[in-house]
Amino acid sequence: MCVHLSDQWARVYSGSSSDNARSIQQTSDLGFIIAGDTRSFGEGSDDAWVLKLNAKGDVTWQKTYGGNGTDEVY
C-alpha cells in the first residue's frame, strides 16, 4: 500500500504480498490511522490490518486481526 499525503511525504507500507489500505483518518496528534487488509502479515489468507502513523509517516504500531479465513476491514 502506498500513502501519499500532500507534498509532505510519501511512503510504502507493505510486505511481500498483496496489502491494501481501505480507510485513512488523521488523528488528533497529526498522525494517521490506516485500516485495510494484508496477505503479507497475520495468520490467514487475508487479515485485517491497522497501522498508526506519526506526523512524519513512521509506523508507531501495527496490528493484524483474523484467523485462517479471509478477514477484512473497511
C-alpha positions in Angstrom: 0.0 0.0 0.0 1.3 3.5 -0.8 0.2 6.5 1.1 1.0 10.0 -0.3 -0.3 12.9 1.7 0.2 16.3 0.2 3.8 17.1 -0.6 4.9 16.3 3.0 5.9 12.7 2.5 5.0 9.5 0.6 5.6 6.0 2.0 5.0 2.4 1.0 3.8 0.1 3.8 3.8 -3.4 2.5 5.3 -6.8 2.8 6.0 -9.4 0.1 2.3 -10.0 -0.9 -0.8 -8.0 -1.5 -1.7 -5.4 1.1 -4.5 -2.8 0.7 -5.5 0.4 2.5 -9.2 0.8 2.8 -9.6 3.7 5.1 -7.4 6.5 6.5 -8.1 9.2 9.1 -6.0 11.9 10.6 -5.6 11.6 14.3 -5.5 14.4 17.0 -1.7 14.1 17.2 -1.5 14.9 13.5 -0.6 11.3 12.7 -2.8 8.9 10.8 -4.7 5.6 11.4 -5.0 3.3 8.4 -7.2 0.3 8.2 -7.1 -2.3 5.4 -6.1 -5.9 4.8 -2.9 -7.8 4.3 -1.7 -11.1 2.9 1.9 -10.3 3.9 1.3 -10.4 7.7 -1.0 -12.2 10.1 -2.5 -15.7 10.3 -4.8 -16.3 7.3 -5.1 -15.6 3.6 -6.3 -12.1 4.2 -6.2 -10.5 7.7 -7.5 -7.1 8.8 -4.5 -4.7 9.3 -4.5 -1.5 11.3 -1.5 0.9 11.3 -0.9 4.0 13.4 1.5 6.5 11.8 3.1 9.6 13.4 3.0 13.0 11.7 6.2 12.1 9.8 4.7 8.9 8.4 6.6 6.5 10.6 4.7 3.4 11.9 4.3 3.8 15.7 2.3 0.5 15.9 0.5 -2.0 13.7 -1.8 -5.0 14.4 -3.4 -7.7 12.4 -6.7 -9.3 13.2 -8.2 -12.5 11.9 -7.8 -16.3 11.7 -7.5 -18.9 8.9 -10.1 -17.4 6.6 -10.5 -14.0 4.9 -10.8 -11.1 7.4 -11.0 -7.5 6.0 -11.8 -4.1 7.4 -13.1 -1.1 5.6 
